[in-house]
Amino acid sequence: MPDSRYSDLERPPLSEAALTRALVRPGSLWTALTVVGSTGSTNADLAAAARAGAPEGTVLIAEAQRAGRGRLGRTWSAPPRSGLTFSILLRPQMPIAAQSWLSLLYGVAAASAVRRIAEVDVRLKWPNDLLIGERKLAGVLAERSGDAVVIGMGLNVSLRDDELPVETATSLAVEKAACTDRDPLLRAVLREVETHYRDWTRAGGDAEAAGLRSAYLAASATVGQRVRVELPGDRTLTGLATGIDKDGHLQVEADGERHTLSAGDVVHVRPAG
């Protein structure tokens, strides 16, 4: 039965019922949780659900994703049940400028959760890629849908070396992490996201007051490094990444000038040289 959810015993399916019992409770941020066998894109599905009035805290998890996307429409795929592929729906009541921090908030929360559960040194490449060393473990994509924000993550869990999509990727299994069980990893990420989101909300969207900016800087693999920033139109900027401003933008010193870059301004950020 090659299409059975149990065809690969090393990659067991997630239990929607168990995850719902653990995470969807009175007073929790998480209001509904669904696990599907396959879909095109969890972000696209949740964006449509948001337009139809789905509540904040809706979570959609796919065991396989046929049309996963990263920033700037880059494709992303993995074997079924080899990773965590899921999206969350938020309806923040904050100024739009403050909401630029949401994808960074998610990156901080996910990195913290994975670091604690899997016991690997996860860092953040601006704005929100999770790295181990210089190899990518997970990507995060935030998209607006009306007054809602949908944030999705693809985390490589049990992929083997020969299954990695590119040489610059890695997985928890490749890194010999202490935990490659997707259930506790997912629970930890969602609980950490909830904690950071509530702190940020109580602070009125002020990343400094919420402790979010300092937490991001502590986990950053970009700030303090010389970087080569690829910009639209085949332009590049090489300099020292010096910080993250109040809006979550990257600050780069180059040729005696400070450049402030939003995620939408940038094609790629790489270590210089």
C-alpha positions in Angstrom: 0.0 0.0 0.0 2.4 2.7 -1.2 -0.2 5.5 -0.6 -1.0 4.4 3.0 -0.2 6.9 5.8 1.7 4.0 7.4 3.7 2.9 4.4 6.9 4.4 6.0 7.0 3.3 9.6 9.9 5.7 10.3 7.6 8.6 9.3 4.3 8.0 11.2 1.3 10.3 10.6 0.4 13.1 13.0 -2.8 12.6 15.1 -5.2 15.5 14.7 -7.2 14.3 17.7 -4.1 14.2 20.0 -2.8 17.6 18.8 -6.3 19.2 19.2 -6.6 17.9 22.8 -3.2 19.3 23.6 -3.4 22.7 22.0 -7.1 23.7 21.4 -8.3 24.6 24.9 -10.3 27.4 26.5 -8.2 30.6 26.7 -5.6 29.3 24.2 -4.7 31.2 21.0 -5.3 28.1 19.0 -9.0 27.7 18.1 -9.1 24.9 15.5 -6.5 22.5 14.2 -6.8 20.3 11.1 -4.4 17.7 9.7 -4.8 16.9 6.0 -3.0 14.1 4.0 -2.1 16.4 1.1 -2.8 19.9 -0.2 -1.3 22.3 -2.7 -0.3 25.0 -0.2 -1.4 25.4 3.5 -0.8 29.1 3.2 -3.2 29.4 0.2 -5.8 27.2 1.9 -5.7 29.3 5.1 -5.8 32.5 3.1 -9.0 31.4 1.5 -10.3 30.3 4.9 -9.4 33.8 6.3 -11.5 35.5 3.5 -14.4 33.2 4.5 -14.2 34.3 8.1 -12.1 31.6 9.8 -11.1 32.7 13.3 -7.7 33.7 14.6 -5.8 30.7 15.8 -6.8 28.4 13.0 -4.0 25.9 12.2 -3.7 23.8 9.1 -1.1 21.0 8.8 -0.3 19.0 5.7 1.5 15.7 5.6 2.4 16.4 2.0 2.4 19.7 0.1 2.3 19.7 -3.7 2.8 23.4 -4.3 4.7 24.8 -1.4 6.2 28.2 -1.8 8.8 30.3 -0.1 9.6 34.0 -0.4 9.4 35.5 -3.9 7.5 32.4 -5.1 10.4 30.0 -4.8 9.2 26.4 -4.8 9.6 24.1 -1.8 8.8 20.3 -1.5 9.7 17.3 0.6 8.6 13.6 0.8 5.3 13.0 2.7 5.6 13.1 6.5 9.4 13.9 6.4 8.9 17.4 7.8 6.4 19.8 9.4 4.4 21.7 6.9 1.8 24.0 8.5 0.3 27.4 8.6 -1.4 29.5 11.2 -4.0 32.3 10.9 -3.7 35.5 13.0 -5.9 38.6 13.1 -3.6 41.1 14.8 -5.2 44.4 16.0 -2.0 46.4 15.5 -0.9 49.1 13.0 0.3 47.7 9.7 3.9 48.9 10.4 4.1 46.9 13.6 2.9 43.8 11.8 6.1 43.6 9.8 7.5 42.0 13.0 5.1 39.0 12.7 7.3 36.8 10.5 10.4 37.6 12.6 8.4 36.8 15.8 7.5 33.4 14.3 11.1 32.8 13.4 12.2 33.6 17.0 9.6 31.3 18.4 10.3 28.4 16.1 14.0 28.6 16.6 13.7 28.7 20.3 11.3 25.7 20.3 13.5 23.6 18.0 16.6 24.5 19.9 15.1 23.4 23.2 13.4 20.2 22.0 15.9 19.0 19.4 19.0 20.3 21.2 20.6 21.8 18.0 22.0 25.3 17.7 19.4 27.0 15.5 20.1 30.5 14.3 18.1 33.0 12.2 19.1 34.3 8.9 17.3 37.6 8.3 14.4 37.8 8.0 13.2 34.4 9.2 15.1 31.3 7.8 16.1 28.8 10.4 19.8 27.7 10.0 22.1 25.2 11.5 25.6 26.4 10.7 25.1 27.8 7.2 22.5 25.2 6.1 18.8 25.9 6.0 16.6 23.9 8.3 13.3 25.7 7.8 11.7 28.6 6.0 8.9 30.9 7.1 6.4 32.7 4.8 4.0 35.4 6.0 1.2 36.6 3.7 -1.7 39.0 4.2 -5.3 38.0 3.5 -7.6 40.9 4.1 -7.2 41.9 7.8 -5.6 38.5 8.5 -2.0 37.3 8.4 -1.2 33.8 7.4 2.2 32.4 8.4 3.5 29.1 7.1 6.6 27.1 7.9 8.3 24.1 6.3 10.7 22.4 8.8 12.9 19.6 7.5 12.7 16.8 10.1 13.6 13.3 8.9 14.9 14.0 5.4 18.0 12.1 4.6 21.0 13.5 2.8 19.9 12.2 -0.6 16.4 13.7 -0.1 17.5 17.3 0.6 16.4 19.6 -2.2 19.7 21.5 -2.4 23.1 21.2 -0.9 22.5 24.2 1.3 19.6 22.5 3.1 19.7 20.3 6.1 17.3 18.4 8.4 17.1 17.5 12.1 17.9 13.9 11.2 21.0 14.9 9.2 22.1 17.0 12.2 21.6 14.1 14.5 19.1 16.0 16.6 17.9 14.7 20.0 14.3 14.7 18.8 12.9 13.9 15.3 9.4 13.2 16.5 7.2 15.7 14.7 4.4 15.7 17.4 6.4 17.3 20.3 8.2 19.6 17.8 4.9 20.9 16.5 3.5 21.4 20.0 6.6 23.2 21.1 6.6 25.6 18.1 2.9 26.5 18.5 3.2 27.1 22.2 6.3 29.2 21.8 4.5 31.2 19.0 1.5 31.8 21.3 3.8 33.1 24.1 5.6 35.5 21.9 2.4 36.7 20.2 0.7 37.4 23.5 3.7 39.3 24.8 3.9 41.3 21.5 0.1 42.0 21.6 0.2 43.1 25.3 3.0 45.5 24.3 0.8 47.1 21.6 3.0 45.7 18.8 6.2 47.4 20.2 8.9 44.8 19.5 11.3 46.5 21.9 8.9 46.6 24.8 7.9 43.0 24.2 11.5 41.8 24.3 11.1 40.6 20.7 13.8 42.7 19.2 16.4 41.6 21.7 15.4 38.0 21.4 15.8 38.2 17.6 19.2 39.8 17.8 20.3 37.1 20.3 19.4 34.4 17.7 20.6 36.2 14.6 23.1 34.7 12.3 23.1 37.8 10.1 23.7 40.8 12.4 27.4 41.4 13.0 28.4 39.6 9.8 29.6 41.0 6.4 26.8 40.2 3.9 26.1 40.4 0.2 22.6 41.6 -0.4 21.1 40.8 -3.8 18.5 43.4 -4.8 16.0 43.5 -7.7 17.4 44.5 -11.1 20.6 42.5 -10.6 21.9 45.0 -8.1 24.0 44.0 -5.1 25.0 45.6 -1.8 28.0 44.4 0.3 28.6 45.6 3.8 28.3 44.9 7.5 24.9 44.0 8.9 24.7 46.2 11.9 21.3 45.7 13.3 17.5 45.4 13.1 15.5 48.6 13.3 12.2 49.2 15.2 10.2 47.9 12.1 12.2 44.7 11.7 14.2 46.0 8.8 17.8 45.0 8.2 20.5 47.7 8.6 23.6 47.4 6.5 26.6 49.7 6.6 28.3 49.9 3.1 30.6 52.6 1.6 30.1 54.9 4.6 26.3 54.8 4.4 23.6 53.0 6.4 21.0 51.2 4.2 17.7 50.1 5.7 16.2 47.1 3.9 12.7 45.5 4.2 12.2 41.9 3.3 10.3 43.0 0.2 13.3 45.0 -1.0 15.6 41.9 -1.0 16.1 38.9 -3.2 18.8 37.2 -1.1 21.1 37.9 1.8 24.3 35.8 1.9 27.5 35.9 3.8 30.0 38.1 1.9 32.7 36.0 0.2 
